[in-house]
């Protein structure tokens, strides 16, 4: 799982930087993009490996806890939100948290549905 976590962290950094460069200067966009894609990937992977394809629990843990746990950024989201709120950007902080939670849930649900369509 440690290898998965290390790879996920590197992926998070790279994807987050790409999202910031593509969507805008705010690091909140990088966090948002990583959380949404990670939620979709987790929903897809869990459903595929629990309902469609037999994968040993150790490998599921490597991907879910390791790779995707290292990739998603809930702790970064919370720190970014607090820093924004403390600097007076309370609305942006609140929208970021609400958007990550809502769209993260939606992305995970879509991942479940995509896996079930296979």
C-alpha positions in Angstrom: 0.0 0.0 0.0 2.9 2.4 0.6 3.9 2.1 -3.0 0.4 2.9 -4.1 0.3 5.9 -1.7 3.6 7.2 -3.1 2.4 6.9 -6.7 -0.9 8.5 -5.8 0.8 11.5 -4.2 2.9 12.0 -7.2 -0.1 11.8 -9.4 -2.0 14.2 -7.2 0.8 16.8 -7.5 1.0 16.5 -11.3 -2.7 16.4 -12.0 -3.3 19.3 -9.6 -0.7 21.4 -11.3 -2.1 20.6 -14.7 -5.6 21.6 -13.5 -4.4 24.9 -12.1 -2.6 25.6 -15.4 -5.7 24.7 -17.4 -8.6 26.0 -15.3 -7.1 29.0 -13.5 -4.5 30.3 -11.1 -6.4 29.2 -7.9 -5.1 26.0 -6.3 -8.7 25.3 -5.4 -9.2 24.2 -9.0 -6.4 21.6 -8.7 -7.9 20.2 -5.5 -11.3 20.1 -7.0 -10.3 18.3 -10.1 -8.2 15.7 -8.2 -11.1 15.1 -5.7 -13.7 14.7 -8.5 -11.5 12.4 -10.7 -10.4 10.4 -7.6 -14.1 10.0 -6.5 -15.0 8.7 -9.9 -12.1 6.3 -10.1 -12.8 5.0 -6.6 -16.5 4.4 -7.4 -15.6 2.7 -10.7 -12.8 0.5 -9.3 -14.7 -0.6 -6.2 -17.8 -1.5 -8.2 -15.8 -3.3 -10.8 -13.8 -5.3 -8.4 -16.6 -6.1 -6.0 -19.3 -6.9 -8.6 -17.7 -7.7 -11.9 -14.1 -8.9 -11.6 -12.6 -10.9 -8.8 -9.6 -9.1 -7.4 -7.9 -10.1 -4.2 -8.5 -7.8 -1.2 -4.7 -7.0 -1.0 -4.8 -5.6 -4.6 -8.0 -3.7 -3.9 -6.3 -2.1 -0.9 -3.3 -1.2 -2.9 -5.4 0.7 -5.3 -8.1 2.1 -3.0 -6.2 2.9 0.2 -2.8 3.3 -1.4 -3.1 4.8 -4.9 -6.4 6.6 -4.6 -5.9 7.5 -0.9 -2.7 9.2 -1.9 -4.2 10.8 -4.9 -7.3 12.4 -3.4 -6.8 15.5 -1.2 -9.4 15.9 1.5 -6.9 17.3 3.9 -5.7 19.8 1.3 -9.3 20.8 0.7 -9.9 21.6 4.4 -6.6 23.5 4.8 -7.3 25.5 1.6 -10.8 26.3 2.8 -9.6 27.5 6.2 -6.9 29.7 4.7 -9.4 31.2 2.3 -11.9 31.9 5.0 -9.2 33.4 7.3 -8.2 35.7 4.4 -11.8 36.9 4.0 -12.8 34.7 1.1 -15.5 33.0 3.1 -17.9 32.5 0.1 -15.2 31.0 -2.1 -14.1 28.7 0.8 -17.7 27.5 1.4 -18.4 27.0 -2.3 -15.2 25.0 -2.7 -16.1 22.6 0.2 -19.7 22.3 -1.0 -18.7 21.8 -4.6 -16.1 19.1 -3.7 -18.5 17.2 -1.6 -21.5 17.4 -4.0 -19.5 16.8 -7.2 -17.4 14.1 -5.4 -20.5 12.2 -4.5 -21.9 12.6 -8.0 -18.6 11.4 -9.5 -18.5 8.4 -7.3 -22.1 7.6 -8.2 -21.3 7.9 -11.9 -18.3 5.6 -11.4 -20.6 3.0 -9.8 -23.0 3.3 -12.7 -20.2 3.2 -15.3 -18.8 0.0 -13.8 -22.2 -1.6 -13.7 -22.7 -0.9 -17.4 -19.7 -3.1 -18.3 
